[in-house]
């Protein structure tokens, strides 16, 4: 995720922090300092850090459950609104998806039990309404937040875990794409409910949650719809076949000339035998022009770990590579390993729009 940076690795996953998280800490520190001085500011910052430690534990619950089914979690990013575990993919078997979805809230249940049973904390609604009050016990506030995280995450709306559980239960009766659409509609309806309550009560947080839930539900439905369509198509149906390529000896200046002469945003770097070395993106090219100049070799700044698929592969295989790792494209090779085309997220999206439009026209007839 852009605007985030790594702070370490744990259990095979990179932990990243979005820069806006520090804005949240600064805002909390300033607000608490104005109310109660240095002691209140320290308490507020430490409490936020404790909450996000629980959020990280929640996300690792998902990650460890997913690992049980052979699914890796490349990174976990801390955002002001919570945490985001980027799984390579979600398990498509309903039972597995339920386990992965519930593993996160289960971690918060364990944390709450430990705080309540062994540290004499309690669940207190007043603590939830006064999280910024240092007069209330730190442990009580933390236990209450963990109970709230469990309840909030079980709301049956994407991207909350309850939405994934709902989709998995529906998938035991309907095809996955239809189950996702039903769950997404429920999530969108709940989003409208949150938005209405937020407007009526003047609560901007509820309005923000409503927008977030609506967009996430829509994105999930589109993503699963894309996966469903891609299973019926081959990579030849969606690959780019007319393109300009760079050689291993090319420079950033050569790439800049191609950028101006074509509409490409990325350029494959191919040797004399047609083997793919990597991809140079427009962003990397512009950055290199600024940092080291046009004489910079493209192989110094290109993305080298680019996956490839056979020209006989199904499109969903390429899509898994695009969704499961940070790569600008997926190369398509012939039987001899020579590059004959490539697939990007943009052209897959365009293909899906065409396919969806064709399906709608067929239904209209």
Protein Blocks (a to p, Z undefined) as FASTA:
>chain_A
ZZiacfbdeehiacdddfklmmmmmmmmmmmmmmnojmlmmmmmmmmmmmmmmmmmmmmm
mmmmmmmnopacfbacddfkbccdddfbdcfbfklmmmmmmmmmmmmmmmmmmmmmmnop
acdfklmmmmmlmkbcfklmmmmmmmmmmmmmmpccdfbfklmmmmmmmmmmmcfklmmm
mmmmmmmmmmmmmmmmmmmnopaklmmmmmmmmmmmmmmmmmmmmmmmmmmpcfklmpcf
bdcdddfkbcfklmmmmmmmmmbfbdcdddfkopafbdcdfklmmmmmmmnojklcfklm
mcfbbcdddfkbcfklmmmmmmmpccfbdcdddfkopafbdcdfklmmmmmmmmmmmmmm
mmmZZ
